[in-house]
Structures are given as structure tokens and as C-alpha cells.
Amino acid sequence: MLIVNVKENESIDKALKRFKKKFEKTGVLKELRSRTSFEKPSVSRRNEIIHAAYKQRMQNQENS
């Protein structure tokens, strides 16, 4: 359960923004989306490898 204390003379918008950041850090929404459909372990591993290769290429381009 997330608790966000609203400080004295603080707008609701700022408190809501802090709540959204805390909620994003928990990863609840990401996990919920991943659980909506089953993904085979081989497919998830393949996607991890493709993503890692992409990040490596981008890092190499940045260093060049």
C-alpha cells in the first residue's frame, strides 16, 4: 500500500505526481501486463537476447 503524505500548502497535482512516481517504481503495472498473456520461456529469452544486442549496438555507436 502506497502512502503519500500531502505537505502543508502543497498542491494536489504535486502530490499526485509523487504518487505516480512511487507507483511506477513498484512495477505493479508492468507485472500485470506481463501476466495478461502467457509467453513461452524460449520466446522471452529470445526477446532478452535481441534487446541486449540492440543495447550493445547503441552503446558501440555512442562510443565510436
TIFIFI-702452 format. One record per residue: residue in one letter; x, y, z of N, C-alpha, C in turn. Coordinates in pm, whole numbers, padded with zeros to 5 digits, always signed. Last residue first. Example, Ala and Ser with C-alpha at 12.3 -4.5 7.8 and 13.67 -1.06 7.14 Angstrom:
s+01285-00225+00708+01367-00106+00714+01290+00003+00787a+01319-00569+00780+01230-00450+00780+01320-00330+00780
END
This chain:
s+03180+00527-03056+03258+00547-03180+03265+00691-03219n+03003+00519-02848+03145+00527-02817+03230+00556-02940e+02760+00490-02979+02783+00608-02897+02930+00628-02867q+02784+00243-03096+02770+00360-03182+02800+00487-03104n+02792+00083-02866+02907+00087-02955+02902+00208-03047q+02533+00127-02769+02647+00168-02689+02773+00177-02775m+02382+00009-02973+02366+00151-02944+02483+00205-02863r+02468-00258-02951+02491-00182-03075+02483-00032-03050q+02370-00317-02694+02514-00323-02721+02550-00244-02846k+02096-00297-02731+02162-00206-02638+02312-00201-02663y+02065-00512-02911+02030-00376-02952+02100-00273-02862a+02135-00727-02749+02214-00697-02869+02189-00555-02917a+01930-00713-02560+02069-00694-02517+02159-00661-02636h+01708-00771-02724+01717-00642-02656+01860-00612-02612i+01769-01033-02799+01755-00929-02902+01769-00791-02839i+01765-01156-02547+01889-01157-02626+01884-01048-02732e+01497-01119-02474+01604-01063-02390+01734-01053-02469n+01369-01267-02674+01348-01123-02668+01454-01054-02582r+01456-01521-02602+01494-01467-02733+01479-01315-02733r+01327-01548-02355+01474-01549-02360+01522-01488-02492s+01062-01552-02439+01107-01443-02353+01259-01434-02353v+01063-01786-02588+01033-01660-02655+01082-01543-02570s+01119-01977-02394+01211-01962-02507+01189-01829-02578p+00896-01956-02222+01029-01916-02176+01129-01896-02290k+00605-01812-02374+00692-01926-02353+00830-01878-02307e+00374-01619-02208+00482-01616-02306+00577-01732-02273f+00033-01555-02157+00149-01641-02131+00248-01629-02244s-00098-01237-02067-00088-01347-02163+00039-01425-02133t-00097-01088-01835-00221-01097-01911-00217-01210-02013r+00144-01056-01708+00063-01172-01670-00065-01186-01751s+00243-00817-01800+00314-00938-01838+00231-01064-01807r+00068-00637-01678+00066-00652-01824+00136-00779-01869l+00148-00674-01411+00010-00703-01452+00001-00723-01603e+00409-00578-01420+00384-00720-01390+00244-00760-01433k+00358-00309-01471+00440-00387-01565+00416-00537-01544l+00216-00235-01243+00151-00230-01374+00226-00313-01478v+00411-00269-01043+00286-00343-01039+00221-00348-01177g+00647-00134-00995+00643-00229-01105+00515-00310-01111t+00722+00063-00816+00684-00068-00762+00677-00174-00871k+00763+00291-00968+00880+00220-00915+00845+00083-00860e+00503+00378-01014+00583+00331-01127+00702+00249-01078f+00434+00467-00759+00362+00355-00818+00441+00294-00933k+00604+00686-00731+00616+00572-00640+00551+00448-00698k+00501+00847-00938+00640+00802-00941+00661+00681-00851k+00239+00890-00847+00261+00820-00974+00403+00768-00984f+00289+01037-00613+00224+00906-00605+00250+00825-00732r+00398+01269-00722+00481+01185-00635+00422+01046-00623k+00168+01357-00857+00289+01327-00934+00384+01239-00852l+00001+01409-00642-00036+01306-00738+00084+01263-00821a+00136+01624-00530+00121+01501-00452+00085+01384-00544k+00107+01811-00735+00241+01766-00696+00235+01636-00618d-00175+01839-00738-00103+01793-00857+00036+01740-00823i-00238+01948-00496-00276+01809-00519-00201+01753-00640s+00020+02152-00354-00092+02130-00444-00117+01980-00461e+00082+02229-00017+00126+02158-00138+00005+02131-00225n+00043+02336+00238+00042+02426+00121+00097+02360-00006e+00207+02066+00392+00137+02193+00411+00153+02281+00288k+00197+01760+00200+00259+01858+00287+00175+01985+00295v+00056+01452+00206+00045+01582+00143+00097+01685+00242n+00214+01145+00184+00170+01250+00275+00169+01383+00201v+00125+00856+00047+00185+00982+00009+00128+01089+00102i+00166+00516+00047+00119+00629+00126+00197+00752+00082l+00065+00210-00095+00144+00333-00105+00082+00444-00022m+00083-00116+00000+00000+00000+00000+00088+00124+00000
END
